[in-house]
Amino acid sequence: MDKFASHLRAVYGIFATGVMAIFLQAAAYSHSLGLGDRTFMIGLVALTVSAALYACSRFERVAMASLISMVASFAALAPFTSFNWLIRNMYYDLQIPFADPAVRGPFVTYVILPMVVLAITIPPVGRFFRKDRRIPESVI
């Protein structure tokens, strides 16, 4: 039960980061469009890194950590992006739906997928730099 509670607290932390980023987005877009767009990228990076840190701290095997990091980043970035688009359209009265393939295709390709690739690669890279890289004596 303690292990489940620690996972629940970590997922709640990612959710709280997402909610904080949404409110920060609303404040940034109320100030200006450029500031809101820059803040959106900061929110994406914060959510991606928090998902990867959750996976790195909770799962020992690298493949499992990368899989969990990918799923957590998708679960965090999808609602954050939808709320961001909704806030942006509300503040600036834009009549561009996010479901439009001309908008969503490049956005997913150039914004969301690099963040998910980053979430997948953080656990192995972090494990590589964190562990001792010497060859064990039993192998020699």
PAZAPA-4460 file (N, C-alpha, C; in steps of 0.05 Angstrom, whole numbers, plus 32768, in hexadecimal, padded with zeros to 4 digits):
% residues 140
    n_x    n_y    n_z   ca_x   ca_y   ca_z    c_x    c_y    c_z   seq   type   mol
   8010   7FE8   8000   8000   8000   8000   8011   8019   8000     1      M     A
   8028   8018   800E   803A   802F   800F   8045   8035   7FF3     2      D     A
   804B   8020   7FE4   8056   8024   7FC9   8040   8031   7FB7     3      K     A
   8027   8029   7FBA   8012   8034   7FAA   800E   8052   7FB2     4      F     A
   8010   8058   7FCB   800C   8073   7FD5   8022   8085   7FCA     5      A     A
   803B   807B   7FC8   8051   808B   7FBD   804C   8091   7F9F     6      S     A
   8042   807D   7F90   803C   8081   7F74   8025   8096   7F71     7      H     A
   8012   8093   7F82   7FFB   80A6   7F82   8004   80C3   7F87     8      L     A
   8016   80C6   7F9A   8021   80E1   7FA0   8031   80EC   7F89     9      R     A
   8040   80DB   7F7B   8050   80E4   7F64   803E   80EC   7F4D    10      A     A
   8029   80DC   7F48   8017   80E3   7F32   8007   80FC   7F39    11      V     A
   8000   80FF   7F53   7FF3   8118   7F5B   8006   8130   7F57    12      Y     A
   8020   812C   7F5B   8033   8142   7F57   8034   814A   7F39    13      G     A
   8033   8136   7F27   8033   813D   7F0B   8019   814B   7F04    14      I     A
   8002   8142   7F0F   7FE9   814F   7F0A   7FE9   816C   7F15    15      F     A
   7FF4   8170   7F2D   7FF6   818A   7F38   8007   819D   7F27    16      A     A
   801D   8192   7F1C   802E   81A2   7F0A   801E   81AA   7EF1    17      T     A
   800E   8198   7EE7   7FFE   819E   7ECF   7FE9   81B4   7ED5    18      G     A
   7FDC   81B2   7EEC   7FC8   81C6   7EF3   7FD6   81E1   7EF7    19      V     A
   7FED   81E1   7F04   7FFC   81FA   7F08   8004   8206   7EED    20      M     A
   800D   81F5   7EDB   8015   81FF   7EC0   7FFD   820A   7EB1    21      A     A
   7FE5   81FE   7EB4   7FCD   8209   7EA7   7FC6   8225   7EB2    22      I     A
   7FC7   8229   7ECC   7FC2   8243   7ED7   7FD7   8257   7ECE    23      F     A
   7FF0   824E   7ECD   8006   8260   7EC3   8001   8267   7EA6    24      L     A
   7FF7   8254   7E96   7FF0   825A   7E7B   7FDA   826F   7E78    25      Q     A
   7FC6   826D   7E89   7FB0   8280   7E88   7FBA   829C   7E8F    26      A     A
   7FCC   829E   7EA3   7FD7   82B8   7EAA   7FE9   82C3   7E94    27      A     A
   7FF9   82B1   7E88   800B   82BA   7E73   7FFC   82C3   7E5A    28      A     A
   7FE7   82B4   7E52   7FD7   82BC   7E3B   7FC7   82D5   7E40    29      Y     A
   7FBF   82DA   7E59   7FB1   82F3   7E5E   7FC4   830B   7E5B    30      S     A
   7FDE   8306   7E5E   7FF2   831C   7E5B   7FF8   8321   7E3D    31      H     A
   8000   830B   7E2F   8005   830E   7E12   8007   82F2   7E05    32      S     A
   8003   82F2   7DEB   8003   82D9   7DDD   801F   82CC   7DDC    33      L     A
   8034   82DD   7DD8   804F   82D3   7DD7   8058   82C7   7DF1    34      G     A
   8051   82D5   7E07   8058   82CB   7E22   804A   82B0   7E27    35      L     A
   8031   82AE   7E1F   8022   8295   7E23   802E   827E   7E14    36      G     A
   8036   8283   7DFB   8042   826E   7DEB   805D   8265   7DF6    37      D     A
   806D   8278   7E00   8087   8270   7E0D   8082   8261   7E27    38      R     A
   806E   8269   7E36   8068   825B   7E4F   805D   823F   7E49    39      T     A
   8050   823C   7E33   8046   8221   7E2C   805D   820E   7E28    40      F     A
   8072   8216   7E1B   808A   8205   7E18   8096   81FE   7E33    41      M     A
   8097   8212   7E45   80A3   820D   7E60   8091   81F8   7E6E    42      I     A
   8077   81FA   7E6B   8065   81E7   7E78   8068   81CB   7E6D    43      G     A
   806C   81C9   7E52   8070   81AF   7E46   808A   81A2   7E50    44      L     A
   809F   81B1   7E52   80B8   81A7   7E5C   80B6   819E   7E79    45      V     A
   80A8   81AF   7E89   80A5   81A8   7EA6   8095   818E   7EA9    46      A     A
   8080   818B   7E9A   8070   8172   7E9C   807F   815A   7E92    47      L     A
   808E   815D   7E7C   809E   8147   7E72   80B3   813E   7E86    48      T     A
   80C1   8151   7E91   80D7   814B   7EA4   80CB   813F   7EBE    49      V     A
   80B4   8149   7EC7   80A8   813D   7EDF   809E   8121   7EDA    50      S     A
   8094   811B   7EC2   808C   80FF   7EBC   80A5   80ED   7EBA    51      A     A
   80BA   80F7   7EAF   80D3   80E7   7EAD   80DF   80E3   7EC8    52      A     A
   80DF   80F7   7ED9   80EB   80F3   7EF4   80DA   80E0   7F05    53      L     A
   80C0   80E1   7F01   80AF   80CD   7F0F   80B7   80B1   7F06    54      Y     A
   80BA   80AC   7EEC   80C1   8092   7EE2   80DD   8089   7EEC    55      A     A
   80EF   809C   7EEC   810B   8095   7EF4   810C   808E   7F12    56      C     A
   80FC   809B   7F22   80FE   8097   7F3F   80EE   807E   7F48    57      S     A
   80DB   8076   7F39   80C9   8060   7F42   80CE   8045   7F35    58      R     A
   80DB   8044   7F1E   80DE   802B   7F10   80FC   8025   7F0A    59      F     A
   8104   800D   7F10   8121   8006   7F0E   8129   8000   7EF2    60      E     A
   811A   7FF1   7EE3   8122   7FE9   7EC8   811F   8001   7EB5    61      R     A
   8132   8004   7EA3   8133   801C   7E92   811C   801B   7E7E    62      V     A
   8116   8004   7E73   8100   8002   7E5F   80E5   8009   7E6C    63      A     A
   80E1   7FFF   7E84   80C8   8005   7E93   80C7   8023   7E9A    64      M     A
   80DD   802E   7EA2   80DD   804B   7EA9   80D7   805C   7E90    65      A     A
   80E2   8054   7E79   80DD   8063   7E60   80C0   8061   7E58    66      S     A
   80B4   8049   7E5B   8098   8044   7E54   8086   8055   7E66    67      L     A
   808B   8054   7E80   807B   8063   7E93   807E   8081   7E8E    68      I     A
   8096   8089   7E88   809B   80A6   7E83   808C   80AF   7E6A    69      S     A
   808C   809E   7E55   807D   80A5   7E3D   805F   80A7   7E42    70      M     A
   8054   8093   7E50   8037   8094   7E56   8030   80AB   7E68    71      V     A
   8040   80B1   7E7C   803A   80C7   7E8E   803D   80E2   7E7F    72      A     A
   8050   80E4   7E6D   8052   80FD   7E5E   803B   8101   7E4B    73      S     A
   8033   80EC   7E3D   801B   80EE   7E2D   8002   80F6   7E3D    74      F     A
   7FFF   80E9   7E55   7FE8   80EF   7E66   7FE9   810C   7E71    75      A     A
   8001   8117   7E74   8003   8132   7E7E   8001   8147   7E67    76      A     A
   800E   8141   7E51   8010   8155   7E3B   7FF5   8158   7E2C    77      L     A
   7FE6   8143   7E29   7FCD   8145   7E19   7FB9   8158   7E26    78      A     A
   7FB2   8155   7E40   7F9F   8168   7E4B   7FAB   8184   7E4D    79      P     A
   7FC5   8186   7E53   7FD1   81A0   7E55   7FD0   81AF   7E3A    80      F     A
   7FD5   81A1   7E25   7FD4   81AE   7E0A   7FB7   81B5   7E03    81      T     A
   7FA4   81A5   7E0A   7F88   81AB   7E04   7F7F   81C4   7E14    82      S     A
   7F86   81C5   7E2E   7F7F   81DC   7E3E   7F8D   81F5   7E33    83      F     A
   7FA6   81F2   7E2B   7FB5   8209   7E20   7FA7   8214   7E07    84      N     A
   7F9F   8202   7DF6   7F91   820B   7DDD   7F76   8218   7DE4    85      W     A
   7F68   820D   7DF7   7F4E   8219   7DFF   7F52   8235   7E0B    86      L     A
   7F66   8238   7E1C   7F6C   8252   7E29   7F74   8266   7E13    87      I     A
   7F85   825D   7E01   7F8F   826F   7DEB   7F78   8278   7DDA    88      R     A
   7F66   8266   7DD3   7F4F   826D   7DC2   7F3B   8280   7DD1    89      N     A
   7F38   827C   7DEB   7F26   828C   7DFB   7F31   82A9   7DFD    90      M     A
   7F4B   82AC   7E03   7F56   82C6   7E07   7F57   82D6   7DED    91      Y     A
   7F5D   82C9   7DD7   7F61   82D8   7DBE   7F4C   82D3   7DAA    92      Y     A
   7F36   82C6   7DB2   7F1E   82C2   7DA1   7F26   82B6   7D85    93      D     A
   7F37   82A2   7D86   7F3F   8295   7D6E   7F2B   827F   7D67    94      L     A
   7F25   827D   7D4D   7F11   826A   7D44   7F1E   8252   7D37    95      Q     A
   7F35   824A   7D42   7F44   8233   7D37   7F41   821C   7D4A    96      I     A
   7F33   8207   7D42   7F30   81F0   7D54   7F4A   81DF   7D54    97      P     A
   7F50   81D4   7D6B   7F68   81C3   7D6D   7F65   81A9   7D5D    98      F     A
   7F4C   81A1   7D57   7F47   8189   7D48   7F4E   818C   7D2B    99      A     A
   7F52   81A4   7D22   7F59   81A9   7D06   7F75   819C   7D00   100      D     A
   7F76   8189   7CEC   7F8F   817B   7CE7   7FA6   818E   7CDE   101      P     A
   7F9F   81A5   7CD2   7FB4   81B7   7CC9   7FC2   81C4   7CE2   102      A     A
   7FB4   81C5   7CF8   7FC0   81D0   7D10   7FCC   81BA   7D21   103      V     A
   7FBD   81A5   7D25   7FC5   8190   7D38   7FDD   817F   7D2E   104      R     A
   7FDE   817A   7D14   7FF3   8169   7D09   800F   8174   7D0F   105      G     A
   8015   818C   7D06   8030   8197   7D0C   8034   819C   7D29   106      P     A
   8020   81A2   7D38   8023   81A7   7D55   802B   818D   7D63   107      F     A
   801E   8177   7D5C   8025   815E   7D69   8041   8155   7D60   108      V     A
   8047   8159   7D46   8061   8150   7D3B   8078   815F   7D47   109      T     A
   8075   8179   7D49   808C   818A   7D50   808D   8193   7D6D   110      Y     A
   8077   818E   7D7C   8077   8197   7D98   8073   817F   7DAB   111      V     A
   805E   816F   7DA7   8058   815A   7DBA   806B   8142   7DB7   112      I     A
   8070   8139   7D9E   8082   8121   7D9B   809E   8126   7DA5   113      L     A
   80AB   813D   7DA0   80C5   8141   7DAC   80C5   813F   7DCB   114      P     A
   80B0   8149   7DD7   80AE   8147   7DF4   80AB   812A   7DFD   115      M     A
   809C   811A   7DEE   8099   80FE   7DF6   80B3   80EF   7DF1   116      V     A
   80C1   80F5   7DDB   80DB   80E9   7DD7   80EF   80F0   7DED   117      V     A
   80ED   8109   7DF6   80FE   8112   7E0D   80F6   8102   7E26   118      L     A
   80DD   80FE   7E2A   80D4   80EE   7E41   80DE   80D1   7E40   119      A     A
   80DF   80C6   7E28   80E9   80AA   7E25   8107   80A9   7E29   120      I     A
   8115   80BD   7E20   8133   80BB   7E22   813E   80C5   7E3D   121      T     A
   812F   80D3   7E4D   813A   80DC   7E67   8142   80C5   7E79   122      I     A
   8131   80B1   7E7D   8138   809B   7E8F   8152   808C   7E88   123      P     A
   8157   8084   7E6F   8170   8077   7E69   8188   8089   7E6C   124      P     A
   8185   80A2   7E63   819C   80B5   7E65   81A2   80BB   7E82   125      V     A
   818D   80BF   7E92   8191   80C3   7EAF   819D   80AC   7EBD   126      G     A
   8195   8094   7EB5   81A0   807C   7EC1   81BD   8079   7EB9   127      R     A
   81C4   8080   7EA0   81E0   807E   7E97   81F2   8090   7EA6   128      F     A
   81E9   80A8   7EAC   81FA   80BB   7EBA   81FA   80B7   7ED8   129      F     A
   81E5   80AA   7EE3   81E3   80A7   7EFF   81F3   808E   7F09   130      R     A
   81F4   8079   7EFA   8200   8061   7F03   821F   8061   7EFE   131      K     A
   822C   8050   7F0D   8249   804C   7F09   824D   803C   7EEF   132      D     A
   825D   8047   7EDD   8260   803B   7EC3   8278   8028   7EC1   133      R     A
   8284   8022   7ED7   829B   800F   7ED6   8291   7FF2   7ED1   134      R     A
   82A2   7FE2   7EC5   829B   7FC6   7EBF   829D   7FB7   7EDA   135      I     A
   8289   7FA7   7EE1   828B   7F97   7EF9   82A2   7F83   7EF8   136      P     A
   82AD   7F7D   7F0F   82C4   7F6B   7F10   82BD   7F4E   7F07   137      E     A
   82A4   7F47   7F0A   829B   7F2C   7F03   829C   7F28   7EE5   138      S     A
   829A   7F3E   7ED5   829A   7F3C   7EB8   82B7   7F39   7EAE   139      V     A
   82CA   7F46   7EBC   82E6   7F46   7EB2   82F2   7F2A   7EB3   140      I     A
***
